[in-house]
């Protein structure tokens, strides 16, 4: 299947099904070479030493998007923000459970909180902040950036910034767009983020598939001309193709040895990996799911594996909030990032 398929954004369903098929085939090719990384299906029952090689000296970024299980944004298969109040809220118990896991492993992370959640549950944002984690903005209404006009985007982000500021007393330094939806068609959004005073963005997957891109963007954290830092989503090249990995459905879909190997490979190359999850993914049976079969698969595949895989990541790799990982690039520019700190 040619790369042209991955550049198409019109045949969405065909692209998604083909992507899953290629992912599984590529994974199968590499699993035999990953015997040293294999684990049992009972991933949560064994804990390995944190240091397995030089790559362990790298500090990676652990992030969470704080939103409800019904805040999905699949094309033609989503709920308007005005409808959300009609559904049972579960964001508080899911997020508190996430905080408990991180506290047990002595890990701090970045939490990108949705403005809608800030308005309804401000005490939850204070709890996250009080436990030493970084607070970032996830916008207000969880709208894909490429579906908005610049003024709409500015207003959405500004609303979330104001709410976070009221709760924490500080403006968030980082932003993540819903579903990594800043692509080549809306790079103007990065200039707006810089104008609003953000220090960094992490909304781009540099890969030519789905609504992601642009694929030619630099794949390691870098500063843009407008002064904004960009921390791209993690990608790995397998069998001549580039795949996103490291979070959400990809963390749940890929065999775990693939993710484990990919993190070590990027770390060995001097690049930190950004892991991203949603607290609602700890719930194996969300009460509301997308209508479309493909979207439902993406949303719910292997939800029961989220917890054990998060536990494994926290027990083996070193993590910090994005702001601290970026500080390595800003303050340690003359030496490899892999030599900077270890939790």
DRENFILO-59250 format. One record per residue (C-alpha): residue in three letters; x, y, z. Coordinates in steps of 0.001 Angstrom, whole numbers, plus 500000, padded with zeros to 6 digits. Layout:
residues N
ALAXYZ/...
end
This chain:
residues 343
UNK500000500000500000/UNK501637503232498835/UNK502384506312500869/UNK499822508202498817/UNK497102506549500868/UNK498528508149503995/UNK498427511595502416/UNK494766511379501574/UNK492386513157503914/UNK489226512614501941/UNK488816508874502238/UNK488816508913506033/UNK487359505478506667/UNK489582503781504092/UNK492604505494505579/UNK491793504458509128/UNK491150500795508299/UNK494287500641506168/UNK496317502249508922/UNK495214499664511460/UNK496034496833509049/UNK499486498221508249/UNK500190498889511918/UNK499464495302512860/UNK501525493909509994/UNK504489496129510785/UNK504241495277514463/UNK504269491566513690/UNK507460491993511687/UNK509273493572514597/UNK507940491561517531/UNK510457488756516951/UNK513280491271517370/UNK511878492464520668/UNK512116489292522750/UNK514077491099525448/UNK511195493538525815/UNK508385491011525971/UNK506131490915529002/UNK503341488711530162/UNK499729489727529692/UNK499604490351533443/UNK501660493506532972/UNK500858494979536342/UNK502269492057538342/UNK505958492500537519/UNK508146495539537975/UNK511505495849536273/UNK514450497963537394/UNK514228501527536151/UNK517697501490534577/UNK518180499063531696/UNK520725501023529686/UNK521829504486528661/UNK518382505327527335/UNK517069505257530904/UNK518990508487531632/UNK516536510299529365/UNK513642512095531035/UNK510438511741529025/UNK507235513770529272/UNK504087512259530766/UNK500836514054529966/UNK497097513656530507/UNK494145515302528786/UNK491542515948531484/UNK488155515572529829/UNK485036513442530074/UNK484561510131528289/UNK481923511787526081/UNK484188514624524856/UNK485257512808521697/UNK485694514663518397/UNK485418512187515554/UNK484366513695512206/UNK480573513533512011/UNK480425511572515275/UNK480617513919518232/UNK478464515744520762/UNK478131519493521075/UNK479388521064524255/UNK475823522091525111/UNK474801518416525271/UNK477496517315527715/UNK475581518320530831/UNK473005515608530099/UNK475484512795530793/UNK476927511311533959/UNK480194512945534942/UNK483118510646535755/UNK486099512941535302/UNK486654513444539046/UNK487040509778540109/UNK489044508957536972/UNK491450511847537549/UNK491835511148541266/UNK492677507545540423/UNK495313508787537970/UNK496799511058540630/UNK496985508134543034/UNK498946506052540511/UNK501402508879539899/UNK501852509527543610/UNK502634505852544220/UNK505395505972541586/UNK506609509443542612/UNK505953510769539100/UNK504873514272538154/UNK503146515042534865/UNK501419517719532808/UNK497619517805532888/UNK495959519593529965/UNK492571520490531402/UNK489469521288529404/UNK487908524644530221/UNK484487523031530527/UNK485864520797533285/UNK487493523785534999/UNK484148525558535179/UNK482308522533536609/UNK484976521068538887/UNK487469523788539870/UNK488458521875543015/UNK489797519074540801/UNK492183521466539054/UNK493369522771542430/UNK493951519188543569/UNK496095518462540511/UNK498075521640541056/UNK498486521071544805/UNK500042517663544117/UNK502874519293542173/UNK501751518657538608/UNK501855521139535738/UNK498555522548534461/UNK498120523192530733/UNK495207524263528547/UNK493182521860526414/UNK490885524602525147/UNK487328524994526363/UNK484871523061524182/UNK487116520333522681/UNK486698521490519089/UNK489138520422516381/UNK491341523417515577/UNK491139522975511808/UNK487331523345511998/UNK487591526781513632/UNK488276530268512365/UNK491147532175514003/UNK488811534330516106/UNK486864531290517305/UNK490077529534518253/UNK491397532547520139/UNK488154532919522097/UNK488037529203522948/UNK491615529148524237/UNK491322532500526024/UNK488263531250527905/UNK490178528229529194/UNK493189530383530105/UNK491019532731532161/UNK489381529845534018/UNK492712528188534794/UNK494111531518535961/UNK491199532051538332/UNK491748528620539880/UNK495549528390540061/UNK496542532053540074/UNK498822531460537088/UNK498485531373533329/UNK499140527931531825/UNK502450527697529988/UNK501430524924527601/UNK498589524085525216/UNK497387520909523552/UNK494708520922520876/UNK491967518289520960/UNK493051515222518996/UNK496343516851517920/UNK494314518904515446/UNK496788521620514501/UNK497983520658511025/UNK499371522300507906/UNK496054524020507195/UNK495897525903510495/UNK499447526716511555/UNK498123530218512203/UNK496975528769515536/UNK500602528651516727/UNK500944532409516227/UNK497781532975518258/UNK499147530801521059/UNK502361532849521065/UNK500352536083521167/UNK498360534777524141/UNK501590534217526028/UNK502001530453525868/UNK505517529067526228/UNK504965525814524362/UNK502499523840522253/UNK502127520084521869/UNK499365519741519283/UNK501110518337516214/UNK501755514783515055/UNK504285515110512183/UNK502910512225510141/UNK500901512103506876/UNK497735510341508011/UNK494293511195509378/UNK494070514924510142/UNK497664515057511409/UNK500662516855510014/UNK502566518557508626/UNK504790515467508165/UNK507847517543507277/UNK507927519235510688/UNK510963518597512869/UNK510282515591515099/UNK512134516659518235/UNK511202519583520517/UNK512163522859518874/UNK511584526598519091/UNK509632528239516283/UNK510318531645514784/UNK507525533197516863/UNK509297532062520056/UNK506827529257520828/UNK508289525849521637/UNK506766522878519844/UNK506885519395521399/UNK505605517072518622/UNK503833513791519208/UNK506111510754519102/UNK506557508949515781/UNK508614505944514759/UNK509687504647511348/UNK508962500970510716/UNK509336499165507383/UNK509663502458505527/UNK506505503938507043/UNK506063506449509841/UNK503650505730512669/UNK502465507741515653/UNK502816506061519033/UNK502978506743522723/UNK499456507393523845/UNK495703507137523536/UNK494493504484521125/UNK498043503817519904/UNK499217502870523382/UNK496257500507523673/UNK496296499116520121/UNK499978498308519576/UNK501484495279521322/UNK503209496738524370/UNK506710495512523330/UNK506432497815520306/UNK505829500880522478/UNK508562499783524900/UNK511077499339522080/UNK510091502605520377/UNK510632504638523563/UNK514092503128524070/UNK514955503720520425/UNK513987507410520559/UNK515734507919523889/UNK518919506325522568/UNK518804508835519693/UNK518676511702522204/UNK514961512455521797/UNK512490512463524698/UNK509132510783524162/UNK505836512397525061/UNK503369509894526495/UNK499747511031526548/UNK496654509465528091/UNK493172510422529273/UNK492011509628532812/UNK488768508216531376/UNK490816505485529660/UNK491205503820533060/UNK487504502907532783/UNK487125499732530669/UNK483400500315530139/UNK482514503964529476/UNK478710504370529471/UNK478671506371526229/UNK480564505447523082/UNK480773506819519512/UNK478090505619517096/UNK480364504635514217/UNK481929501172514439/UNK485398502374513479/UNK485240505325515861/UNK483983503046518613/UNK486913500714517994/UNK489387503592518216/UNK487743504886521369/UNK487479501636523305/UNK490031499135521977/UNK491962497505524851/UNK490769499969527488/UNK491389497293530116/UNK495100497452529258/UNK495492501175529970/UNK496124500791533690/UNK498763498006533533/UNK500579499743530711/UNK500632503043532582/UNK501980501201535632/UNK504738499635533541/UNK505734502947532008/UNK505883504652535409/UNK507936501839536927/UNK510542501680534176/UNK510996505092532538/UNK511771508497533994/UNK509097511147533510/UNK508589514830534243/UNK506139517571533210/UNK506663518930529707/UNK507892522271531021/UNK510788520574532818/UNK511678518380529854/UNK511798521433527593/UNK514099523118530106/UNK516682520515529112/UNK516604521853525570/UNK516683525482526680/UNK519315525250529409/UNK521419522294528229/UNK521720523054524543/UNK525447522277524438/UNK525132518655525547/UNK522811515751524679/UNK519447515765526430/UNK520099512169527513/UNK522704513496529954/UNK520264515770531728/UNK518852514488534986/UNK517209511251536050/UNK514328510933538451/
end
